[in-house]
Amino acid sequence: MASHQLVKLFVCFALSIPSWTLTCHFSTMCVNDYDVIDNQNVCMAYIHVPSGGFYFGGLIHDVKKISPTYNLTSGQDCQIKTVDNDQFYECFCFTPLCNHPYSVKEFVSRGSTLKPIYVRSSM
């Protein structure tokens, strides 16, 4: 009997693993289309406003291993990062498909965030 319970526990565990990962948008400035990537721990985007360059994707690593200076408690999903005297936005989000590949112009007009903007209906 104990082996049946162990098998049930293993099956439940195996079925729950995919729910711990995210599906993220994937797009680069070199490709005019976008795709999705599965099994990511976090969705991300890098956006360079002056050049209009961007990269949307996901990470299988912990954010703090990739970007130790990123402040996860600031409430801002996109933060300015400086590399070689050049600034760009580094964005991380933690819900499925949260890194929608907006144009750089739209990203700036939204207040430099990936967060959705909710508009009240006039009904």
WOHU-V368969 format. One record per backbone hydrogen bond with DSSP energy under -1.0 kcal/mol. CO is the residue of the C=O (numbers start at 0). NH is the residue of the N-H. E is the energy in kcal/mol with one decimal. If there is no record, write none. Layout:
co=CO nh=NH e=E
co=CO nh=NH e=E
This chain:
co=0 nh=4 e=-1.7
co=1 nh=5 e=-2.0
co=2 nh=6 e=-2.2
co=3 nh=7 e=-2.3
co=4 nh=8 e=-2.3
co=5 nh=9 e=-2.4
co=6 nh=10 e=-2.5
co=7 nh=11 e=-2.5
co=8 nh=12 e=-2.3
co=9 nh=13 e=-2.7
co=10 nh=14 e=-2.3
co=11 nh=15 e=-1.4
co=12 nh=16 e=-1.0
co=16 nh=19 e=-2.0
co=17 nh=20 e=-1.4
co=21 nh=39 e=-2.5
co=22 nh=96 e=-3.4
co=23 nh=36 e=-2.8
co=25 nh=34 e=-2.7
co=26 nh=55 e=-3.3
co=27 nh=30 e=-1.4
co=34 nh=25 e=-3.0
co=36 nh=23 e=-2.7
co=39 nh=21 e=-3.4
co=41 nh=58 e=-2.8
co=42 nh=92 e=-2.4
co=43 nh=56 e=-2.3
co=44 nh=90 e=-3.1
co=45 nh=54 e=-2.0
co=46 nh=88 e=-3.4
co=47 nh=51 e=-1.7
co=47 nh=52 e=-1.1
co=52 nh=47 e=-3.0
co=53 nh=28 e=-1.4
co=54 nh=45 e=-2.7
co=55 nh=26 e=-2.0
co=56 nh=43 e=-2.6
co=58 nh=40 e=-3.1
co=58 nh=41 e=-1.6
co=61 nh=64 e=-1.1
co=61 nh=65 e=-1.3
co=62 nh=66 e=-3.4
co=66 nh=69 e=-1.7
co=70 nh=73 e=-1.1
co=76 nh=91 e=-2.1
co=78 nh=89 e=-2.9
co=80 nh=87 e=-2.2
co=82 nh=85 e=-1.5
co=85 nh=82 e=-2.8
co=87 nh=80 e=-3.0
co=88 nh=46 e=-2.3
co=89 nh=78 e=-2.5
co=90 nh=44 e=-2.0
co=92 nh=42 e=-2.5
co=94 nh=97 e=-1.6
co=99 nh=101 e=-2.2
co=102 nh=106 e=-2.6
co=103 nh=107 e=-2.2
co=104 nh=108 e=-2.2
co=105 nh=109 e=-1.7
co=106 nh=111 e=-2.1
co=107 nh=110 e=-1.8
